[in-house]
Amino acid sequence: MATKKRVFTLRLEDEVFDKIGILATRAHRSMTNYIEFVLMEHIQNYEATEGAIWDPRDGG
């Protein structure tokens, strides 16, 4: 099944990388899935307090 997810490189300090790995393991997630989960949670929290995030190039 094809995915619409984009791939990009993320550079992290060793300590941050290791801590994300620990948190991902505790949450029974892969590191990639955990990072995506945390980012989506942050976006939802942001939009709940600040309103929808939109790209002005889209006319929104």
PDBQT receptor file of N, H, CA, C and O in Angstrom, charges set to zero:
ATOM      1  N   MET A   1       0.842  -1.170   0.000  1.00  0.00    +0.000 N 
ATOM      2  CA  MET A   1       0.000   0.000   0.000  1.00  0.00    +0.000 C 
ATOM      3  C   MET A   1       0.892   1.239   0.000  1.00  0.00    +0.000 C 
ATOM      4  O   MET A   1       1.824   1.344   0.797  1.00  0.00    +0.000 OA
ATOM      5  N   ALA A   2       0.600   2.165  -0.893  1.00  0.00    +0.000 N 
ATOM      6  H   ALA A   2      -0.158   2.079  -1.540  1.00  0.00    +0.000 HD
ATOM      7  CA  ALA A   2       1.381   3.398  -0.982  1.00  0.00    +0.000 C 
ATOM      8  C   ALA A   2       1.081   4.306   0.203  1.00  0.00    +0.000 C 
ATOM      9  O   ALA A   2      -0.016   4.291   0.763  1.00  0.00    +0.000 OA
ATOM     10  N   THR A   3       2.086   5.096   0.568  1.00  0.00    +0.000 N 
ATOM     11  H   THR A   3       2.976   5.108   0.114  1.00  0.00    +0.000 HD
ATOM     12  CA  THR A   3       1.910   6.041   1.669  1.00  0.00    +0.000 C 
ATOM     13  C   THR A   3       2.081   7.461   1.150  1.00  0.00    +0.000 C 
ATOM     14  O   THR A   3       2.823   7.698   0.197  1.00  0.00    +0.000 OA
ATOM     15  N   LYS A   4       1.394   8.397   1.779  1.00  0.00    +0.000 N 
ATOM     16  H   LYS A   4       0.791   8.204   2.553  1.00  0.00    +0.000 HD
ATOM     17  CA  LYS A   4       1.518   9.801   1.395  1.00  0.00    +0.000 C 
ATOM     18  C   LYS A   4       2.453  10.541   2.338  1.00  0.00    +0.000 C 
ATOM     19  O   LYS A   4       2.481  11.772   2.346  1.00  0.00    +0.000 OA
ATOM     20  N   LYS A   5       3.212   9.807   3.126  1.00  0.00    +0.000 N 
ATOM     21  H   LYS A   5       3.190   8.807   3.120  1.00  0.00    +0.000 HD
ATOM     22  CA  LYS A   5       4.109  10.431   4.084  1.00  0.00    +0.000 C 
ATOM     23  C   LYS A   5       5.409  10.827   3.410  1.00  0.00    +0.000 C 
ATOM     24  O   LYS A   5       5.958  10.077   2.602  1.00  0.00    +0.000 OA
ATOM     25  N   ARG A   6       5.894  12.006   3.749  1.00  0.00    +0.000 N 
ATOM     26  H   ARG A   6       5.449  12.615   4.405  1.00  0.00    +0.000 HD
ATOM     27  CA  ARG A   6       7.168  12.490   3.221  1.00  0.00    +0.000 C 
ATOM     28  C   ARG A   6       8.306  11.996   4.102  1.00  0.00    +0.000 C 
ATOM     29  O   ARG A   6       8.132  11.752   5.296  1.00  0.00    +0.000 OA
ATOM     30  N   VAL A   7       9.448  11.857   3.499  1.00  0.00    +0.000 N 
ATOM     31  H   VAL A   7       9.590  12.056   2.529  1.00  0.00    +0.000 HD
ATOM     32  CA  VAL A   7      10.643  11.417   4.206  1.00  0.00    +0.000 C 
ATOM     33  C   VAL A   7      11.604  12.598   4.293  1.00  0.00    +0.000 C 
ATOM     34  O   VAL A   7      11.797  13.324   3.318  1.00  0.00    +0.000 OA
ATOM     35  N   PHE A   8      12.211  12.786   5.482  1.00  0.00    +0.000 N 
ATOM     36  H   PHE A   8      12.054  12.196   6.274  1.00  0.00    +0.000 HD
ATOM     37  CA  PHE A   8      13.210  13.832   5.632  1.00  0.00    +0.000 C 
ATOM     38  C   PHE A   8      14.232  13.403   6.672  1.00  0.00    +0.000 C 
ATOM     39  O   PHE A   8      13.991  12.485   7.456  1.00  0.00    +0.000 OA
ATOM     40  N   THR A   9      15.366  14.072   6.669  1.00  0.00    +0.000 N 
ATOM     41  H   THR A   9      15.561  14.818   6.032  1.00  0.00    +0.000 HD
ATOM     42  CA  THR A   9      16.437  13.768   7.608  1.00  0.00    +0.000 C 
ATOM     43  C   THR A   9      16.316  14.684   8.811  1.00  0.00    +0.000 C 
ATOM     44  O   THR A   9      16.063  15.881   8.669  1.00  0.00    +0.000 OA
ATOM     45  N   LEU A  10      16.497  14.119   9.994  1.00  0.00    +0.000 N 
ATOM     46  H   LEU A  10      16.702  13.147  10.110  1.00  0.00    +0.000 HD
ATOM     47  CA  LEU A  10      16.452  14.884  11.233  1.00  0.00    +0.000 C 
ATOM     48  C   LEU A  10      17.744  14.617  11.985  1.00  0.00    +0.000 C 
ATOM     49  O   LEU A  10      18.066  13.469  12.292  1.00  0.00    +0.000 OA
ATOM     50  N   ARG A  11      18.473  15.666  12.276  1.00  0.00    +0.000 N 
ATOM     51  H   ARG A  11      18.212  16.598  12.027  1.00  0.00    +0.000 HD
ATOM     52  CA  ARG A  11      19.720  15.522  13.018  1.00  0.00    +0.000 C 
ATOM     53  C   ARG A  11      19.457  15.871  14.477  1.00  0.00    +0.000 C 
ATOM     54  O   ARG A  11      18.880  16.913  14.786  1.00  0.00    +0.000 OA
ATOM     55  N   LEU A  12      19.884  14.993  15.359  1.00  0.00    +0.000 N 
ATOM     56  H   LEU A  12      20.353  14.146  15.107  1.00  0.00    +0.000 HD
ATOM     57  CA  LEU A  12      19.679  15.175  16.795  1.00  0.00    +0.000 C 
ATOM     58  C   LEU A  12      20.983  14.944  17.543  1.00  0.00    +0.000 C 
ATOM     59  O   LEU A  12      21.830  14.162  17.111  1.00  0.00    +0.000 OA
ATOM     60  N   GLU A  13      21.134  15.619  18.646  1.00  0.00    +0.000 N 
ATOM     61  H   GLU A  13      20.446  16.255  18.997  1.00  0.00    +0.000 HD
ATOM     62  CA  GLU A  13      22.242  15.325  19.551  1.00  0.00    +0.000 C 
ATOM     63  C   GLU A  13      22.060  13.894  20.071  1.00  0.00    +0.000 C 
ATOM     64  O   GLU A  13      20.935  13.406  20.173  1.00  0.00    +0.000 OA
ATOM     65  N   ASP A  14      23.163  13.231  20.395  1.00  0.00    +0.000 N 
ATOM     66  H   ASP A  14      24.077  13.628  20.311  1.00  0.00    +0.000 HD
ATOM     67  CA  ASP A  14      23.101  11.852  20.884  1.00  0.00    +0.000 C 
ATOM     68  C   ASP A  14      22.175  11.714  22.091  1.00  0.00    +0.000 C 
ATOM     69  O   ASP A  14      21.394  10.765  22.168  1.00  0.00    +0.000 OA
ATOM     70  N   GLU A  15      22.259  12.649  23.031  1.00  0.00    +0.000 N 
ATOM     71  H   GLU A  15      22.894  13.419  22.969  1.00  0.00    +0.000 HD
ATOM     72  CA  GLU A  15      21.448  12.562  24.247  1.00  0.00    +0.000 C 
ATOM     73  C   GLU A  15      19.956  12.640  23.929  1.00  0.00    +0.000 C 
ATOM     74  O   GLU A  15      19.158  11.893  24.495  1.00  0.00    +0.000 OA
ATOM     75  N   VAL A  16      19.585  13.538  23.029  1.00  0.00    +0.000 N 
ATOM     76  H   VAL A  16      20.233  14.145  22.569  1.00  0.00    +0.000 HD
ATOM     77  CA  VAL A  16      18.176  13.668  22.642  1.00  0.00    +0.000 C 
ATOM     78  C   VAL A  16      17.717  12.399  21.936  1.00  0.00    +0.000 C 
ATOM     79  O   VAL A  16      16.639  11.878  22.224  1.00  0.00    +0.000 OA
ATOM     80  N   PHE A  17      18.529  11.905  21.019  1.00  0.00    +0.000 N 
ATOM     81  H   PHE A  17      19.404  12.328  20.786  1.00  0.00    +0.000 HD
ATOM     82  CA  PHE A  17      18.210  10.674  20.293  1.00  0.00    +0.000 C 
ATOM     83  C   PHE A  17      17.980   9.518  21.266  1.00  0.00    +0.000 C 
ATOM     84  O   PHE A  17      16.998   8.784  21.149  1.00  0.00    +0.000 OA
ATOM     85  N   ASP A  18      18.879   9.367  22.211  1.00  0.00    +0.000 N 
ATOM     86  H   ASP A  18      19.676   9.964  22.306  1.00  0.00    +0.000 HD
ATOM     87  CA  ASP A  18      18.770   8.274  23.180  1.00  0.00    +0.000 C 
ATOM     88  C   ASP A  18      17.522   8.410  24.044  1.00  0.00    +0.000 C 
ATOM     89  O   ASP A  18      16.853   7.416  24.326  1.00  0.00    +0.000 OA
ATOM     90  N   LYS A  19      17.205   9.629  24.466  1.00  0.00    +0.000 N 
ATOM     91  H   LYS A  19      17.749  10.437  24.237  1.00  0.00    +0.000 HD
ATOM     92  CA  LYS A  19      16.030   9.831  25.308  1.00  0.00    +0.000 C 
ATOM     93  C   LYS A  19      14.739   9.577  24.535  1.00  0.00    +0.000 C 
ATOM     94  O   LYS A  19      13.791   9.015  25.082  1.00  0.00    +0.000 OA
ATOM     95  N   ILE A  20      14.697   9.985  23.274  1.00  0.00    +0.000 N 
ATOM     96  H   ILE A  20      15.467  10.442  22.830  1.00  0.00    +0.000 HD
ATOM     97  CA  ILE A  20      13.517   9.687  22.450  1.00  0.00    +0.000 C 
ATOM     98  C   ILE A  20      13.373   8.179  22.299  1.00  0.00    +0.000 C 
ATOM     99  O   ILE A  20      12.262   7.652  22.346  1.00  0.00    +0.000 OA
ATOM    100  N   GLY A  21      14.486   7.486  22.119  1.00  0.00    +0.000 N 
ATOM    101  H   GLY A  21      15.389   7.913  22.080  1.00  0.00    +0.000 HD
ATOM    102  CA  GLY A  21      14.438   6.023  22.024  1.00  0.00    +0.000 C 
ATOM    103  C   GLY A  21      13.866   5.387  23.276  1.00  0.00    +0.000 C 
ATOM    104  O   GLY A  21      13.083   4.441  23.192  1.00  0.00    +0.000 OA
ATOM    105  N   ILE A  22      14.248   5.896  24.431  1.00  0.00    +0.000 N 
ATOM    106  H   ILE A  22      14.884   6.665  24.499  1.00  0.00    +0.000 HD
ATOM    107  CA  ILE A  22      13.739   5.371  25.695  1.00  0.00    +0.000 C 
ATOM    108  C   ILE A  22      12.239   5.620  25.805  1.00  0.00    +0.000 C 
ATOM    109  O   ILE A  22      11.477   4.719  26.157  1.00  0.00    +0.000 OA
ATOM    110  N   LEU A  23      11.820   6.849  25.502  1.00  0.00    +0.000 N 
ATOM    111  H   LEU A  23      12.439   7.581  25.216  1.00  0.00    +0.000 HD
ATOM    112  CA  LEU A  23      10.395   7.170  25.574  1.00  0.00    +0.000 C 
ATOM    113  C   LEU A  23       9.573   6.361  24.573  1.00  0.00    +0.000 C 
ATOM    114  O   LEU A  23       8.466   5.922  24.886  1.00  0.00    +0.000 OA
ATOM    115  N   ALA A  24      10.112   6.164  23.378  1.00  0.00    +0.000 N 
ATOM    116  H   ALA A  24      11.011   6.520  23.124  1.00  0.00    +0.000 HD
ATOM    117  CA  ALA A  24       9.415   5.355  22.374  1.00  0.00    +0.000 C 
ATOM    118  C   ALA A  24       9.249   3.921  22.851  1.00  0.00    +0.000 C 
ATOM    119  O   ALA A  24       8.187   3.323  22.680  1.00  0.00    +0.000 OA
ATOM    120  N   THR A  25      10.293   3.372  23.446  1.00  0.00    +0.000 N 
ATOM    121  H   THR A  25      11.156   3.857  23.585  1.00  0.00    +0.000 HD
ATOM    122  CA  THR A  25      10.222   2.002  23.971  1.00  0.00    +0.000 C 
ATOM    123  C   THR A  25       9.175   1.903  25.069  1.00  0.00    +0.000 C 
ATOM    124  O   THR A  25       8.396   0.950  25.104  1.00  0.00    +0.000 OA
ATOM    125  N   ARG A  26       9.152   2.880  25.961  1.00  0.00    +0.000 N 
ATOM    126  H   ARG A  26       9.784   3.655  25.932  1.00  0.00    +0.000 HD
ATOM    127  CA  ARG A  26       8.162   2.876  27.041  1.00  0.00    +0.000 C 
ATOM    128  C   ARG A  26       6.737   2.963  26.496  1.00  0.00    +0.000 C 
ATOM    129  O   ARG A  26       5.808   2.418  27.093  1.00  0.00    +0.000 OA
ATOM    130  N   ALA A  27       6.565   3.647  25.365  1.00  0.00    +0.000 N 
ATOM    131  H   ALA A  27       7.320   4.089  24.881  1.00  0.00    +0.000 HD
ATOM    132  CA  ALA A  27       5.241   3.796  24.757  1.00  0.00    +0.000 C 
ATOM    133  C   ALA A  27       4.937   2.671  23.765  1.00  0.00    +0.000 C 
ATOM    134  O   ALA A  27       3.894   2.683  23.112  1.00  0.00    +0.000 OA
ATOM    135  N   HIS A  28       5.848   1.699  23.653  1.00  0.00    +0.000 N 
ATOM    136  H   HIS A  28       6.696   1.690  24.184  1.00  0.00    +0.000 HD
ATOM    137  CA  HIS A  28       5.700   0.566  22.731  1.00  0.00    +0.000 C 
ATOM    138  C   HIS A  28       5.522   1.046  21.290  1.00  0.00    +0.000 C 
ATOM    139  O   HIS A  28       4.670   0.544  20.557  1.00  0.00    +0.000 OA
ATOM    140  N   ARG A  29       6.334   2.019  20.900  1.00  0.00    +0.000 N 
ATOM    141  H   ARG A  29       7.026   2.427  21.495  1.00  0.00    +0.000 HD
ATOM    142  CA  ARG A  29       6.296   2.574  19.549  1.00  0.00    +0.000 C 
ATOM    143  C   ARG A  29       7.702   2.578  18.969  1.00  0.00    +0.000 C 
ATOM    144  O   ARG A  29       8.691   2.539  19.701  1.00  0.00    +0.000 OA
ATOM    145  N   SER A  30       7.777   2.626  17.637  1.00  0.00    +0.000 N 
ATOM    146  H   SER A  30       6.974   2.657  17.042  1.00  0.00    +0.000 HD
ATOM    147  CA  SER A  30       9.072   2.843  17.001  1.00  0.00    +0.000 C 
ATOM    148  C   SER A  30       9.451   4.306  17.236  1.00  0.00    +0.000 C 
ATOM    149  O   SER A  30       8.596   5.127  17.571  1.00  0.00    +0.000 OA
ATOM    150  N   MET A  31      10.716   4.625  17.062  1.00  0.00    +0.000 N 
ATOM    151  H   MET A  31      11.410   3.958  16.791  1.00  0.00    +0.000 HD
ATOM    152  CA  MET A  31      11.135   6.020  17.244  1.00  0.00    +0.000 C 
ATOM    153  C   MET A  31      10.425   6.928  16.248  1.00  0.00    +0.000 C 
ATOM    154  O   MET A  31       9.969   8.011  16.614  1.00  0.00    +0.000 OA
ATOM    155  N   THR A  32      10.328   6.503  15.005  1.00  0.00    +0.000 N 
ATOM    156  H   THR A  32      10.698   5.623  14.708  1.00  0.00    +0.000 HD
ATOM    157  CA  THR A  32       9.654   7.312  13.993  1.00  0.00    +0.000 C 
ATOM    158  C   THR A  32       8.193   7.538  14.361  1.00  0.00    +0.000 C 
ATOM    159  O   THR A  32       7.694   8.661  14.286  1.00  0.00    +0.000 OA
ATOM    160  N   ASN A  33       7.513   6.476  14.757  1.00  0.00    +0.000 N 
ATOM    161  H   ASN A  33       7.918   5.563  14.819  1.00  0.00    +0.000 HD
ATOM    162  CA  ASN A  33       6.115   6.596  15.134  1.00  0.00    +0.000 C 
ATOM    163  C   ASN A  33       5.952   7.461  16.369  1.00  0.00    +0.000 C 
ATOM    164  O   ASN A  33       5.000   8.237  16.454  1.00  0.00    +0.000 OA
ATOM    165  N   TYR A  34       6.859   7.344  17.325  1.00  0.00    +0.000 N 
ATOM    166  H   TYR A  34       7.632   6.714  17.256  1.00  0.00    +0.000 HD
ATOM    167  CA  TYR A  34       6.781   8.152  18.541  1.00  0.00    +0.000 C 
ATOM    168  C   TYR A  34       6.981   9.637  18.222  1.00  0.00    +0.000 C 
ATOM    169  O   TYR A  34       6.246  10.480  18.738  1.00  0.00    +0.000 OA
ATOM    170  N   ILE A  35       7.952   9.962  17.389  1.00  0.00    +0.000 N 
ATOM    171  H   ILE A  35       8.549   9.278  16.970  1.00  0.00    +0.000 HD
ATOM    172  CA  ILE A  35       8.188  11.351  17.013  1.00  0.00    +0.000 C 
ATOM    173  C   ILE A  35       6.959  11.915  16.300  1.00  0.00    +0.000 C 
ATOM    174  O   ILE A  35       6.540  13.037  16.582  1.00  0.00    +0.000 OA
ATOM    175  N   GLU A  36       6.387  11.151  15.390  1.00  0.00    +0.000 N 
ATOM    176  H   GLU A  36       6.727  10.239  15.162  1.00  0.00    +0.000 HD
ATOM    177  CA  GLU A  36       5.178  11.598  14.692  1.00  0.00    +0.000 C 
ATOM    178  C   GLU A  36       4.030  11.809  15.687  1.00  0.00    +0.000 C 
ATOM    179  O   GLU A  36       3.309  12.802  15.596  1.00  0.00    +0.000 OA
ATOM    180  N   PHE A  37       3.860  10.885  16.628  1.00  0.00    +0.000 N 
ATOM    181  H   PHE A  37       4.446  10.078  16.701  1.00  0.00    +0.000 HD
ATOM    182  CA  PHE A  37       2.817  10.987  17.645  1.00  0.00    +0.000 C 
ATOM    183  C   PHE A  37       2.990  12.257  18.479  1.00  0.00    +0.000 C 
ATOM    184  O   PHE A  37       2.027  12.991  18.700  1.00  0.00    +0.000 OA
ATOM    185  N   VAL A  38       4.212  12.516  18.938  1.00  0.00    +0.000 N 
ATOM    186  H   VAL A  38       4.995  11.920  18.757  1.00  0.00    +0.000 HD
ATOM    187  CA  VAL A  38       4.477  13.696  19.770  1.00  0.00    +0.000 C 
ATOM    188  C   VAL A  38       4.229  14.980  18.971  1.00  0.00    +0.000 C 
ATOM    189  O   VAL A  38       3.656  15.933  19.499  1.00  0.00    +0.000 OA
ATOM    190  N   LEU A  39       4.651  15.012  17.714  1.00  0.00    +0.000 N 
ATOM    191  H   LEU A  39       5.116  14.237  17.285  1.00  0.00    +0.000 HD
ATOM    192  CA  LEU A  39       4.429  16.195  16.892  1.00  0.00    +0.000 C 
ATOM    193  C   LEU A  39       2.940  16.437  16.641  1.00  0.00    +0.000 C 
ATOM    194  O   LEU A  39       2.475  17.575  16.705  1.00  0.00    +0.000 OA
ATOM    195  N   MET A  40       2.204  15.384  16.359  1.00  0.00    +0.000 N 
ATOM    196  H   MET A  40       2.581  14.460  16.306  1.00  0.00    +0.000 HD
ATOM    197  CA  MET A  40       0.761  15.532  16.143  1.00  0.00    +0.000 C 
ATOM    198  C   MET A  40       0.058  16.001  17.413  1.00  0.00    +0.000 C 
ATOM    199  O   MET A  40      -0.853  16.827  17.354  1.00  0.00    +0.000 OA
ATOM    200  N   GLU A  41       0.478  15.481  18.548  1.00  0.00    +0.000 N 
ATOM    201  H   GLU A  41       1.218  14.810  18.595  1.00  0.00    +0.000 HD
ATOM    202  CA  GLU A  41      -0.084  15.910  19.827  1.00  0.00    +0.000 C 
ATOM    203  C   GLU A  41       0.194  17.401  20.055  1.00  0.00    +0.000 C 
ATOM    204  O   GLU A  41      -0.678  18.141  20.508  1.00  0.00    +0.000 OA
ATOM    205  N   HIS A  42       1.402  17.821  19.740  1.00  0.00    +0.000 N 
ATOM    206  H   HIS A  42       2.110  17.219  19.373  1.00  0.00    +0.000 HD
ATOM    207  CA  HIS A  42       1.764  19.232  19.891  1.00  0.00    +0.000 C 
ATOM    208  C   HIS A  42       0.919  20.109  18.961  1.00  0.00    +0.000 C 
ATOM    209  O   HIS A  42       0.425  21.155  19.381  1.00  0.00    +0.000 OA
ATOM    210  N   ILE A  43       0.754  19.699  17.724  1.00  0.00    +0.000 N 
ATOM    211  H   ILE A  43       1.155  18.850  17.382  1.00  0.00    +0.000 HD
ATOM    212  CA  ILE A  43      -0.049  20.464  16.769  1.00  0.00    +0.000 C 
ATOM    213  C   ILE A  43      -1.490  20.575  17.253  1.00  0.00    +0.000 C 
ATOM    214  O   ILE A  43      -2.082  21.652  17.184  1.00  0.00    +0.000 OA
ATOM    215  N   GLN A  44      -2.062  19.478  17.741  1.00  0.00    +0.000 N 
ATOM    216  H   GLN A  44      -1.582  18.603  17.798  1.00  0.00    +0.000 HD
ATOM    217  CA  GLN A  44      -3.437  19.515  18.258  1.00  0.00    +0.000 C 
ATOM    218  C   GLN A  44      -3.554  20.471  19.434  1.00  0.00    +0.000 C 
ATOM    219  O   GLN A  44      -4.507  21.246  19.506  1.00  0.00    +0.000 OA
ATOM    220  N   ASN A  45      -2.601  20.427  20.355  1.00  0.00    +0.000 N 
ATOM    221  H   ASN A  45      -1.827  19.797  20.297  1.00  0.00    +0.000 HD
ATOM    222  CA  ASN A  45      -2.616  21.328  21.506  1.00  0.00    +0.000 C 
ATOM    223  C   ASN A  45      -2.469  22.783  21.060  1.00  0.00    +0.000 C 
ATOM    224  O   ASN A  45      -3.158  23.666  21.571  1.00  0.00    +0.000 OA
ATOM    225  N   TYR A  46      -1.584  23.025  20.123  1.00  0.00    +0.000 N 
ATOM    226  H   TYR A  46      -1.024  22.308  19.708  1.00  0.00    +0.000 HD
ATOM    227  CA  TYR A  46      -1.383  24.381  19.606  1.00  0.00    +0.000 C 
ATOM    228  C   TYR A  46      -2.672  24.906  18.982  1.00  0.00    +0.000 C 
ATOM    229  O   TYR A  46      -3.109  26.017  19.283  1.00  0.00    +0.000 OA
ATOM    230  N   GLU A  47      -3.276  24.100  18.112  1.00  0.00    +0.000 N 
ATOM    231  H   GLU A  47      -2.921  23.198  17.867  1.00  0.00    +0.000 HD
ATOM    232  CA  GLU A  47      -4.484  24.543  17.424  1.00  0.00    +0.000 C 
ATOM    233  C   GLU A  47      -5.661  24.716  18.383  1.00  0.00    +0.000 C 
ATOM    234  O   GLU A  47      -6.544  25.537  18.136  1.00  0.00    +0.000 OA
ATOM    235  N   ALA A  48      -5.680  23.952  19.468  1.00  0.00    +0.000 N 
ATOM    236  H   ALA A  48      -4.963  23.285  19.669  1.00  0.00    +0.000 HD
ATOM    237  CA  ALA A  48      -6.749  24.094  20.455  1.00  0.00    +0.000 C 
ATOM    238  C   ALA A  48      -6.682  25.443  21.156  1.00  0.00    +0.000 C 
ATOM    239  O   ALA A  48      -7.710  25.997  21.546  1.00  0.00    +0.000 OA
ATOM    240  N   THR A  49      -5.470  25.973  21.316  1.00  0.00    +0.000 N 
ATOM    241  H   THR A  49      -4.635  25.523  20.999  1.00  0.00    +0.000 HD
ATOM    242  CA  THR A  49      -5.328  27.249  22.018  1.00  0.00    +0.000 C 
ATOM    243  C   THR A  49      -5.140  28.429  21.074  1.00  0.00    +0.000 C 
ATOM    244  O   THR A  49      -5.580  29.537  21.381  1.00  0.00    +0.000 OA
ATOM    245  N   GLU A  50      -4.495  28.214  19.933  1.00  0.00    +0.000 N 
ATOM    246  H   GLU A  50      -4.138  27.314  19.683  1.00  0.00    +0.000 HD
ATOM    247  CA  GLU A  50      -4.141  29.315  19.030  1.00  0.00    +0.000 C 
ATOM    248  C   GLU A  50      -4.967  29.366  17.747  1.00  0.00    +0.000 C 
ATOM    249  O   GLU A  50      -4.900  30.352  17.014  1.00  0.00    +0.000 OA
ATOM    250  N   GLY A  51      -5.735  28.334  17.466  1.00  0.00    +0.000 N 
ATOM    251  H   GLY A  51      -5.791  27.532  18.062  1.00  0.00    +0.000 HD
ATOM    252  CA  GLY A  51      -6.492  28.265  16.220  1.00  0.00    +0.000 C 
ATOM    253  C   GLY A  51      -5.768  27.442  15.178  1.00  0.00    +0.000 C 
ATOM    254  O   GLY A  51      -4.613  27.053  15.354  1.00  0.00    +0.000 OA
ATOM    255  N   ALA A  52      -6.466  27.189  14.097  1.00  0.00    +0.000 N 
ATOM    256  H   ALA A  52      -7.404  27.506  13.954  1.00  0.00    +0.000 HD
ATOM    257  CA  ALA A  52      -5.949  26.330  13.034  1.00  0.00    +0.000 C 
ATOM    258  C   ALA A  52      -4.674  26.899  12.420  1.00  0.00    +0.000 C 
ATOM    259  O   ALA A  52      -4.527  28.110  12.259  1.00  0.00    +0.000 OA
ATOM    260  N   ILE A  53      -3.773  26.009  12.087  1.00  0.00    +0.000 N 
ATOM    261  H   ILE A  53      -3.893  25.025  12.218  1.00  0.00    +0.000 HD
ATOM    262  CA  ILE A  53      -2.550  26.375  11.385  1.00  0.00    +0.000 C 
ATOM    263  C   ILE A  53      -2.867  26.281   9.887  1.00  0.00    +0.000 C 
ATOM    264  O   ILE A  53      -3.358  25.256   9.414  1.00  0.00    +0.000 OA
ATOM    265  N   TRP A  54      -2.589  27.336   9.163  1.00  0.00    +0.000 N 
ATOM    266  H   TRP A  54      -2.190  28.168   9.547  1.00  0.00    +0.000 HD
ATOM    267  CA  TRP A  54      -2.855  27.325   7.732  1.00  0.00    +0.000 C 
ATOM    268  C   TRP A  54      -1.721  27.985   6.998  1.00  0.00    +0.000 C 
ATOM    269  O   TRP A  54      -0.974  28.789   7.557  1.00  0.00    +0.000 OA
ATOM    270  N   ASP A  55      -1.604  27.635   5.746  1.00  0.00    +0.000 N 
ATOM    271  H   ASP A  55      -2.210  26.982   5.292  1.00  0.00    +0.000 HD
ATOM    272  CA  ASP A  55      -0.560  28.181   4.894  1.00  0.00    +0.000 C 
ATOM    273  C   ASP A  55      -1.149  29.363   4.118  1.00  0.00    +0.000 C 
ATOM    274  O   ASP A  55      -2.072  29.171   3.327  1.00  0.00    +0.000 OA
ATOM    275  N   PRO A  56      -0.640  30.577   4.327  1.00  0.00    +0.000 N 
ATOM    276  CA  PRO A  56      -1.198  31.736   3.639  1.00  0.00    +0.000 C 
ATOM    277  C   PRO A  56      -1.108  31.637   2.112  1.00  0.00    +0.000 C 
ATOM    278  O   PRO A  56      -1.837  32.326   1.398  1.00  0.00    +0.000 OA
ATOM    279  N   ARG A  57      -0.218  30.786   1.619  1.00  0.00    +0.000 N 
ATOM    280  H   ARG A  57       0.374  30.226   2.198  1.00  0.00    +0.000 HD
ATOM    281  CA  ARG A  57      -0.108  30.592   0.157  1.00  0.00    +0.000 C 
ATOM    282  C   ARG A  57      -1.327  29.869  -0.391  1.00  0.00    +0.000 C 
ATOM    283  O   ARG A  57      -1.600  29.926  -1.590  1.00  0.00    +0.000 OA
ATOM    284  N   ASP A  58      -2.082  29.170   0.510  1.00  0.00    +0.000 N 
ATOM    285  H   ASP A  58      -1.860  29.125   1.484  1.00  0.00    +0.000 HD
ATOM    286  CA  ASP A  58      -3.276  28.439   0.086  1.00  0.00    +0.000 C 
ATOM    287  C   ASP A  58      -4.522  29.312   0.097  1.00  0.00    +0.000 C 
ATOM    288  O   ASP A  58      -5.603  28.849  -0.269  1.00  0.00    +0.000 OA
ATOM    289  N   GLY A  59      -4.388  30.548   0.504  1.00  0.00    +0.000 N 
ATOM    290  H   GLY A  59      -3.510  30.924   0.801  1.00  0.00    +0.000 HD
ATOM    291  CA  GLY A  59      -5.524  31.448   0.543  1.00  0.00    +0.000 C 
ATOM    292  C   GLY A  59      -6.420  31.227   1.745  1.00  0.00    +0.000 C 
ATOM    293  O   GLY A  59      -7.484  31.838   1.847  1.00  0.00    +0.000 OA
ATOM    294  N   GLY A  60      -5.993  30.339   2.679  1.00  0.00    +0.000 N 
ATOM    295  H   GLY A  60      -5.129  29.843   2.596  1.00  0.00    +0.000 HD
ATOM    296  CA  GLY A  60      -6.794  30.014   3.853  1.00  0.00    +0.000 C 
ATOM    297  C   GLY A  60      -6.709  31.065   4.844  1.00  0.00    +0.000 C 
ATOM    298  O   GLY A  60      -7.323  30.963   5.906  1.00  0.00    +0.000 OA
TER     299      GLY A  60
